[in-house]
Amino acid sequence: MMGPTSAVAAVRAAVRAALGDDRTPVLVACSGGADSIALAAATAFVAPRLGLCAGMITVDHGLQPGSAERARRVAAWGFELGLDPVQAATVTVAASGGPEAAARDARYAALDAAAETLDARLLLGHTLDDQAETVLLGLGRGSGPRSLAGMRPAAGRRLRPLLAVRRATTRQACADLDLPVWDDPHNTDPAFRRARLRHEALPVLEDVLGGGVAEALARTATLLRADLDALDAGAAGYPVDATLDVGPLADLPAALRSRVLRRWATAAGAGPLSAERTAALDTLVTDWRGQGPIELPGGVRVRRASGTLGVVSDDSREA
């Protein structure tokens, strides 16, 4: 018998490597697009051979005509593959915020809830191309190094087996297996920033730089993520108490100090710190001139006094 084509084999190998020796059940998130269809088919092939239970979930955002019927067809196809359980979840997308972000938030809430209920790992179909786009978007927004590190192959319950696989490979695998693929019109709609990046900006970069841009961006994300993880681990070892001694803190490299400050502020009840708020907090350590308390998200106010940083209580006394 003929073996699988190179594209089919590449997707299956990526799934097998991601699943590893863990026998926790898996749940494939499948939109009906080529990436997630290829992922679902590969999982249906690989999981039984590893002794794994594998299911599938598809999400209907209700944003396009016929979305409910499309979700039903995707779910029916999942059953045909032998995946079990198979769910079709319907979500309500918030009207506030950008449409892409709102849809993503609603989708992940449903996916994460389903995976938690089943105590399963959640498999997502992001490819190397998605990773490259994520890095470019982060660069354009000036979001900082953690954003440029892109998506993690594994984070909590979430696994992304295809982060080293090109989008063209997943599409070819679907064609080789004669699998049904739905092309979301939003993916080519210039009203969406990621669609323009995919179809306009990246092709220009590939042409100007002589190719290999997507691979280079994904490789950069991997290298940067390793560096950032090392810095995070170093900061996690720094003792964080109710107050922080400014002296030892000032001697830390800026990259470590900023992480310690964010970790301490979070423990004190502050919300996520922007780069601007982190820099303002850092001035209490590195540029002390007697300035008053720094306001942080969540109503937390931080003051420097007697060589330490502490939280100011509501009655203005230092905590």
C-alpha positions, 0 to 999 in steps of 0.5 A: 500500500502507498503511504501518506503523502509528504504533507499528510505525513508532516501534519501527522508527525507534528501532532504525534510529537505534540501529544508525546507520552501524555495520555490525557484526552484531547479536544480538537478545536475545528473551525472548518478551515484547512488548518483545523481540518488537517489537525482534526484528521491527523489527530483522528489518525494518531490518537487511537494509535497512541491509546488516546481519547480524542474529541472535537469542538466547533464554535458558531459565532453567529456572525455570518449567514449559514454559520449554524448549518456550517457548524452542524456539518463540521460536527457531523464530519468529526463524528465520521472521523471517529472523534468522540465526543464532538460538540458544536458550541454557540457563542454570543460575541460582544458588541464592544471592542474590535470584532476580531478580539471580541470573537476571539474572546468568545471563542476561547471562553467556549473552547477552554470551558469545554476542555476543562469540563472534559479534563482534556488538552485543547488542540489549536490549529495555528501554523507557522504562518499564523505565528509569523503574522502574530510577531509582525502584529506585535512589532507594529503595535510596539507591544514589547518582547513578550508579544514578539515571542508569539504563541507558545506551543504549549500553555496550560491545556492549550497545545499548538501542534502545527506551529512549525508547519506551513499553512500551504502544507495543511491545505495540501494535506486536506487536498491529498485526503479529499477533506472538506475545507471551508474558507472563511471570507473574513480571512480575505476581508481587508477590513481585518488587519490580520487579513491585510497583513497576510495578503498584502504586507507579508508577500511584499516582505517576502519579495523584498527580502528574498523569501523565508520571512515567515520562517525567520519571524517564527524562529525569532519568536522561538529564540526570544521566548527562550530568553524571556522565559529565562528572565521570568524564571530569574525574577520568580526567584526574587523574594517578594514581600509586602514591602520591597527593599529599594537597595538590592532592587536597584542593583538588578538589571532593568529586565529583571527589575521590571519583572520583579516590580510587576510581580510585586504589584500584582501580589499587592492587588494591582491590575496588569501593568502597561509599559508606561506604568511599569516605567513609572513604578521603576522611577521610584527605584532608579530616579527617586527625587521625593515624588509622591505615590504612583497610581497603578491599575486596580486602585493601588498606590505605591510610595517610596519611604525609608528605602522601601516600596509599599502600598499606600492605604486608603487613609494615606498611611503606608501599608 
